[in-house]
Amino acid sequence: MLKRTPEPELMDDLEQAVAYDEADFSTTDADFVERFFRFCPEPQRVVDLGCGPGNLALRIAAGCPDAEVLAVDGSEAMLARGRARRGASLEDRVRFAAHTLPDATLPQASFDAVVSN
């Protein structure tokens, strides 16, 4: 079993979340999602743990029109950034939820894939 080492702090501060969201991760995010689709070409349900502002969750949903993505993070400021970026076209398929792991209140569900970057 993999021992989880949580980050020492969440980016709860709006200023931190904005700075992170405005950083350019486009190349690494695109590479991650490209590799993801090689291993899981047509996912139906995906969970993104520690999603931050939703970079991966939004790219996965945009790249697979049938996928539903649950994007989980412990920071409401980060989740707010993701919700703001989601847009109407992905609103029904990308859901942002506040949880820190482990969390017994996280809905029990089966997923085709779990991502975390």
C-alpha positions in Angstrom: 0.0 0.0 0.0 1.3 3.5 -0.9 1.8 5.7 2.1 0.1 9.1 1.5 2.0 12.2 2.5 -0.4 15.1 2.5 0.8 18.6 1.5 1.6 20.7 4.5 -1.0 23.3 3.7 -3.9 24.1 1.3 -4.0 27.1 -0.9 -7.0 28.5 0.9 -6.0 32.1 0.3 -7.7 33.6 -2.8 -4.4 35.4 -3.7 -2.5 32.0 -3.7 -5.3 30.3 -5.8 -5.2 33.1 -8.4 -1.4 33.0 -8.6 -1.5 29.2 -9.1 -4.3 29.3 -11.6 -2.5 32.0 -13.6 0.7 30.0 -13.8 1.4 28.4 -17.1 1.1 24.6 -16.8 -0.3 24.2 -20.3 2.6 22.0 -21.6 2.7 19.6 -18.7 -1.1 19.5 -18.4 -1.4 18.7 -22.2 1.3 16.0 -21.9 -0.5 14.4 -18.8 -3.9 14.3 -20.6 -2.4 13.0 -23.8 -0.8 10.1 -21.8 -4.0 9.6 -19.9 -6.1 9.1 -23.1 -3.5 6.6 -24.3 -4.3 4.4 -21.3 -7.9 5.3 -20.9 -9.3 6.4 -24.3 -13.0 6.5 -23.5 -13.5 7.0 -19.8 -17.1 7.4 -18.6 -16.3 8.4 -15.0 -13.1 10.0 -13.8 -12.1 11.5 -10.4 -9.3 14.0 -10.1 -7.9 14.1 -6.6 -6.3 17.4 -5.6 -7.6 19.0 -8.7 -6.7 22.6 -7.8 -8.3 24.9 -10.3 -9.4 22.0 -12.5 -6.7 22.0 -15.2 -6.8 18.2 -15.7 -10.4 17.7 -15.0 -11.5 20.3 -17.6 -9.1 19.1 -20.2 -10.2 15.5 -19.8 -13.9 16.5 -20.0 -13.2 18.6 -23.1 -11.3 15.7 -24.7 -14.0 13.1 -24.1 -17.6 14.3 -24.6 -19.0 11.3 -22.8 -16.9 11.6 -19.6 -18.2 12.8 -16.3 -15.4 14.2 -14.0 -15.5 14.6 -10.2 -12.8 17.2 -9.4 -11.9 17.1 -5.7 -9.8 19.6 -3.7 -9.5 20.8 -0.1 -9.3 24.5 -1.1 -12.6 26.3 -1.8 -10.5 29.1 -3.4 -9.1 26.6 -5.9 -12.5 25.1 -6.5 -14.0 28.5 -7.1 -11.4 29.1 -9.8 -12.2 25.8 -11.5 -15.9 26.5 -11.4 -15.4 29.9 -13.0 -13.3 28.3 -15.8 -15.7 25.4 -16.4 -18.1 27.2 -18.7 -21.6 26.2 -19.5 -20.6 23.5 -22.0 -19.0 21.4 -19.2 -21.3 22.4 -16.3 -23.2 19.1 -16.5 -20.1 16.9 -16.8 -17.5 18.4 -14.4 -18.5 18.7 -10.7 -16.2 20.4 -8.2 -16.3 19.1 -4.6 -14.5 20.2 -1.4 -12.9 17.3 0.4 -9.6 16.6 2.0 -8.4 13.0 2.0 -9.0 10.8 3.7 -12.7 11.8 3.9 -15.4 9.3 4.8 -18.0 11.8 3.4 -16.7 11.6 -0.1 -19.4 9.8 -2.2 -18.7 6.2 -2.8 -18.7 5.5 -6.5 -16.8 3.5 -9.1 -14.6 5.3 -11.6 -12.9 4.2 -14.8 -9.9 6.3 -13.8 -8.4 8.2 -10.9 -6.0 11.0 -11.7 -3.9 13.2 -9.4 -1.1 15.5 -10.4 
